[in-house]
Amino acid sequence: MAKIIKNIFHNFLLFCFIFLIITGWIFSGWPGIQTAKAVSTETFTTSTTWTAPTGVTSVTVEVWGGGGGGGGQNLASDGGGGGGGGAYSQQVVTVVPGNNYTVTVGTGGTGNAGCTASTAGGDSWFSSTGTVLAKGGSPGACSTGTPPAGGAEGAAASGVGTTKFSGGQGEIGRNNATGRGGYGGSSAGTASNGWSGPQTWSTAIYPTASTPAGGGHGGDGGNANGAAGSAPVAGQYGGGGGGAAEGTNILGGNGAGGKVILTYNKPPNAPSQDSPANAATGVSVTPTFLMTATDADTTVDNLSYKVTIYSNSACTTAVQTNDQAVSSAGWTGTNATCTASPTACYTSGTQGSYLTQTALSANTQYWWKASAKDPDGNGSFTNSSTCNTFTTAASQTLTFSLGAISLALGTLSTTAVTSGSHTITVGTNAANGVAVTYSGATLTLGANTISACSTNCTSTAGSEQFAINAVANTSPSVGAACSGTTPIASAATNYNTANSFRFVSGDTIVSSAGSINDTTCTISYIANITNTTEAGSYTSTLTYIATATF
């Protein structure tokens, strides 16, 4: 009776499968503290036509009128008066991209000889004389006995603009037997009226330190008998010409021409679409979009981006609009600070990165565009020049099941081998395949165990053994090869040889190198005992885990 008890037991094998999801977070660093405010500036010194650039809807216009010519002289005494300086006007003007606008630059007045009247400086204006305009200065005059006042300044009151300043009046000529010319008045500055010469002659040399910021110097008066008046030196736009010194038929100096400055902010250049590549397939349903833009201004603004995803090739039906200014979630790599939203932005030329926050549909074709703007500048988006496409990957799938959740091996004997089996079924579309592992202990009764084959063994009656494999065997006759519609999984190394068994917790027993259709594999068990194996009911709980790598 004792021997019968010793050799009779039941073996129950319990199976389960576990899925593990791993998530990660990448810290890209805090935004930098760089700020930028950029503009493009065009300066015109001759009249022309200007075309508003793409994306430019507003332009700050600054205009300076031309300086008046200096007075000539035709007496052997006294001096001619200096010409008046041109006025300044400023106005922000709304423009239409691609439209042409007239730019008129007032010419400098002519200083004539003797008492032939010199001429006034021309008016400068943009678009029309009613849009923004600055008056030119009046000319100086010769003396016919008593020098007249210097040429009048271009008057702010006669200009058009939200900000206006008058030019400076020309200096009076010297009332003396040794006559000297008066110097020209300066043009107006951007924040104050121009410098006016005194109406009691002081010096023929223009005091350059007196010119206001943004204004142009006047020309020197004639400073020796028979000396002509001088034009302002090059680059002194809108200054009046100097008056002539005493003498016969002496020339006054020409006034300087005015100028027009246009200041505006361009939107960024069209961004490149760096990733996903056009026509990419197998793209994640939460793709990372990469794009790079540069600012178009002479000095550059910082930038922000937007990613728009569409459901049609014309890029007209939006599925998602992901504007960095609306939500910063998913945007990484910012390295600058903007005053306007978004405050965390990118320097010009820095690649923007956006990780999609709402998953797209699997196995679906989409189209996308990148857009860039300069939040502190023009503020208008420039879209990428193409509508690129990509197709998302199929849904990630992993199926795994057990043919049975328990297995009874029955009564073990010292004279015959004992075996049993159950099936597992696994399938996945993971590109890098699947691995089925098992873990647990050998057959156990309290402190007693049946020795497991930690190295491969053959089933031998009368030896204490517990082991498994995943192929068809003849000794004992148990198991079957993995089966299914190609491609399928197969038995792993150490478990793929007929009649060779092994039990090492944590081993992979079935695997594939790529995606597979549902595959059914048979897990075969052997359990053998010796005469000294303690009697009782032995059990083991095993856990099978299928892990796919996508």
Secondary structure, 3 states (H helix, E strand, C coil): CHHHHHCCCCCCEECCCCCCCCCCCCCCCCCCCCCCCCCEEEEECCCEEEECCCCCCEEEEEEECCCCCCCCECCCCCCCCCCCCCCEEEEEEECCCCCEEEEECCCCCCCCECCCCCCCCCCEEECCCCCEEECCCCCCCCCCCCCCCCCCCCCHHHCECCEEECCCCCCCCCCCCCCCCCCCCCCCCCCCCCCCCCCCCCCCCCCHHHCCCCCCCCCCCCCCCCCCCCCCCCCCCCCCCCCCCCCCCEECCCCCCCEEEEEECCCCCCCEEEECCCCEEEECCCCEEEEECCCCCCCCCCEEEEEEEECCCCCCCEEEEEECCCCCCCEECCCEECCCCCCEEECCCCCEEEECCCCCCCCCEEEEEEEEECCCCCCCCEECCCCEEEEECCCCCEEEEECCCCCCCCCCCCCCCEEEEEEEEEEECCCCCEEEEEEECCCEECCEECCECCCCECCCCCCCEEEEECCCCCCCCCCCCCECCCCCCEECCCCCCCCCEECCCCCEEEECCCCEEEEEEEEEEEEECCCCCCCCCCEEEEEEEEEECC
